[in-house]
Structures are given as C-alpha cells and as structure tokens.
Amino acid sequence: MIKHIVIFKTKENAPLKIFKQKIEDLKNKIPEIKNIAVGIDINFDPDSSDFCVITEVENLKDLETYAKHPDHLDVIAFIKPYVIERKVVDFKV
C-alpha cells in the first residue's frame, strides 16, 4: 500500500469545501484509489497549511495511473490558481 500525502497553502479566497468535495469524489471515478480523504485545517496554529489530501493506492503503478487520470487532472486545474504552496510525501505502508 502507498500513501500519497499532499499539503496545500492557498490564497484567502480559496473554496476549501468545494476542493474537499471534488477531491473526495475522485474515489467514485478512479478505481485505483483505495481511500481518499481531505482535511481542512482548523486554524489552531497560525503557521499551518490550509488543507491536506491523503490518498491510498495499492502500488506505484496505481499511483501513476491516479496522477495521470483525466478526472484527477481536472481537479488539479481547478485548484491550481488558488495554490501558494504544495508539499508532497509518498510512502509505503
């Protein structure tokens, strides 16, 4: 199993709830996704990022399929104009 974690800092007007819905809906469109969750920051720490995505896939091939999937690319295109910073960690579980 591979966990793909992406953490975002966004512009103030970013529609985080819409991001969450669009990202979590990918589970219904991309069969390689075993699990996907979006966490919106609760603003406890003023230096925190705004939201994160935790995706689980079976293997590196499935991660590559997910990364290149047209529905995933559409979501990225929607989010990208709002992104200030993006960090990624991928690891085996």
LINJO-V538334 format. One record per backbone hydrogen bond with DSSP energy under -1.0 kcal/mol. NH is the residue of the N-H (numbers start at 1). CO is the residue of the C=O. E is the energy in kcal/mol with one decimal. If there is no record, write none. Layout:
BEGIN
nh->NH co->CO e->E
nh->NH co->CO e->E
END
This chain:
BEGIN
nh->2 co->57 e->-3.1
nh->3 co->91 e->-3.1
nh->4 co->55 e->-3.0
nh->5 co->89 e->-3.2
nh->6 co->53 e->-2.4
nh->7 co->87 e->-2.7
nh->8 co->51 e->-3.1
nh->9 co->85 e->-2.4
nh->11 co->82 e->-2.6
nh->14 co->11 e->-1.7
nh->16 co->14 e->-1.8
nh->19 co->15 e->-2.2
nh->20 co->16 e->-2.6
nh->21 co->17 e->-2.0
nh->22 co->18 e->-2.8
nh->23 co->19 e->-2.9
nh->24 co->20 e->-2.6
nh->25 co->21 e->-1.8
nh->26 co->23 e->-1.4
nh->27 co->24 e->-1.2
nh->28 co->25 e->-1.5
nh->29 co->26 e->-1.4
nh->30 co->26 e->-2.4
nh->33 co->30 e->-1.8
nh->34 co->56 e->-3.0
nh->35 co->56 e->-1.3
nh->37 co->54 e->-2.0
nh->39 co->52 e->-2.2
nh->41 co->50 e->-2.8
nh->48 co->45 e->-1.9
nh->50 co->8 e->-2.5
nh->51 co->8 e->-1.6
nh->52 co->39 e->-2.2
nh->53 co->6 e->-2.6
nh->54 co->37 e->-2.8
nh->55 co->4 e->-2.6
nh->56 co->35 e->-3.1
nh->57 co->2 e->-2.2
nh->63 co->59 e->-1.9
nh->64 co->60 e->-2.4
nh->65 co->61 e->-2.2
nh->66 co->62 e->-2.6
nh->67 co->63 e->-2.6
nh->68 co->64 e->-1.8
nh->73 co->69 e->-2.5
nh->74 co->70 e->-2.1
nh->75 co->71 e->-1.7
nh->76 co->72 e->-2.4
nh->77 co->73 e->-2.2
nh->78 co->74 e->-1.6
nh->79 co->75 e->-2.3
nh->80 co->76 e->-2.9
nh->82 co->79 e->-2.3
nh->83 co->80 e->-1.3
nh->84 co->9 e->-3.1
nh->85 co->9 e->-2.0
nh->87 co->7 e->-2.3
nh->89 co->5 e->-2.4
nh->91 co->3 e->-2.2
nh->93 co->1 e->-2.8
END
